[in-house]
Amino acid sequence: MTDDHPLTAQNVHHVGITVPDLDAAVDFFVEAIGCDELYRKGPFGDSEGRTMERRLDVHPDATASLAMLRWGRQ
């Protein structure tokens, strides 16, 4: 990358965004941005161990869920 040749991107494969309310975030991205919801997974957690605490620096009993959204071209 130089001043004569700036960095450009043609595609973004995926982005992860942490949100406090998954339902509200999905509603926003669908209604305001025009995304399509493809699927949801979770909740994920580790009630027997400390995986969530070690990997994500959250309470050991915390859980996480995800939603896959599509925006733009396929």
C-alpha positions in Angstrom: 0.0 0.0 0.0 1.3 3.4 -1.0 -0.2 6.9 -1.3 -0.5 6.2 -5.1 -2.1 2.8 -4.5 -4.4 2.8 -1.5 -5.5 -0.4 0.1 -8.9 -1.5 -1.3 -11.2 -4.4 -0.6 -13.7 -6.0 -2.9 -15.2 -8.5 -0.5 -15.5 -9.1 3.2 -16.2 -12.8 4.1 -17.4 -12.3 7.7 -17.4 -10.0 10.7 -18.1 -10.8 14.3 -19.8 -8.2 16.5 -20.4 -8.7 20.2 -23.8 -7.3 21.3 -25.7 -7.4 24.6 -29.0 -8.3 23.0 -28.9 -10.7 20.0 -32.6 -10.3 19.1 -32.4 -6.5 19.1 -29.2 -6.6 17.0 -30.6 -9.0 14.5 -33.8 -6.9 14.2 -31.7 -3.8 13.6 -29.5 -5.4 10.9 -32.5 -6.9 9.1 -34.8 -3.8 9.3 -32.3 -0.9 9.1 -29.5 -2.3 7.0 -31.4 -4.9 4.9 -29.6 -8.0 6.0 -31.1 -11.5 5.6 -31.0 -13.8 8.7 -29.6 -17.1 7.6 -29.5 -19.1 10.9 -28.8 -19.0 14.7 -26.7 -21.3 16.8 -26.4 -21.7 20.5 -26.4 -21.1 23.3 -22.9 -22.4 23.8 -21.3 -22.7 27.2 -19.3 -24.9 29.5 -21.2 -25.6 32.7 -18.6 -28.2 33.7 -15.5 -26.1 33.3 -14.0 -22.7 32.8 -13.7 -22.5 29.0 -15.8 -19.3 28.7 -13.8 -17.5 31.3 -10.4 -18.6 29.8 -11.3 -17.9 26.2 -13.6 -14.8 26.5 -12.8 -13.4 29.9 -16.4 -13.7 31.1 -18.1 -15.4 34.0 -17.5 -19.2 33.9 -21.3 -19.8 33.6 -21.8 -17.4 30.8 -23.2 -18.6 27.5 -23.0 -17.2 23.9 -25.2 -17.5 20.9 -24.7 -16.4 17.3 -26.7 -15.3 14.3 -25.4 -15.5 10.8 -26.7 -12.7 8.6 -26.1 -12.0 4.9 -25.7 -8.4 3.6 -25.3 -7.7 -0.1 -24.3 -10.0 -2.8 -24.1 -13.8 -2.3 
